[in-house]
């Protein structure tokens, strides 16, 4: 049987559908659609040198990789590759071929350090370590049963506090960009980010097909956006928290919890039956909030790092 690695073809529906299907089977805790994959491929900034690769065996896509440079980092040379193989095609060589192709691409683009998320399972970790990667931080995937679970009631709002949605900012979303950028810079990470390009944020984030502006909740304090919980959905039953953050000036007042409560209630009312989120294992405050909501850990990934040269 012949296996090749190639770029996914954004204009070929079967390609992006098969890419999404394999990713869903390998990583069922992530929300994505064929449309979101096309958006990522065609709208990611050129400086990211972003590619979506597939391993194809006798005409069937059996593995995927998303590869690029962390171009928003002030430190150059930070590359990433996230490789996932169809669970029924493990040990077929697909992961090795994808990893080699991704590393070759990133090296040619000047990467000096590579990062890769790996599911916290012995075979996966051994795969990374044999290739010179070392374990770094880790993160949990969490799931909440929206169909049968019980959500906390929305509290009475204190004076000066309002609940809105991102749709209310359609005419001028810059305040939400500023919240998102601040949250991204404060989020636990092994790569520093300087999120300053508003036009790129509009293109990549605000206009992303997964983003539901109607479900994304924004908390205003005296008319100023102080917290948000961004909502991604697959347009059917799956919901994911993309970013929950509070402006530094308003932290410690429970506003992130309020935003997330409102977003989850909206998601359930819209017909979503399960909610997912991610949590750095070292981010105790956010993990405590998610546990309070009833989220349960369903998997863990480990971030692996390889130094080049």
Helices and strands as residue ranges (DSSP letters): E 3-7, H 13-26, H 34-43, G 46-48, E 51-57, E 60-69, E 78-85, G 87-89, H 94-108, E 113-119, H 122-130, E 134-145, E 161-165, G 166-169, H 174-186, H 198-201, I 202-206, E 217-221, E 224-233, E 238-246, G 248-250, H 255-269, E 274-280, H 284-293, E 296-307
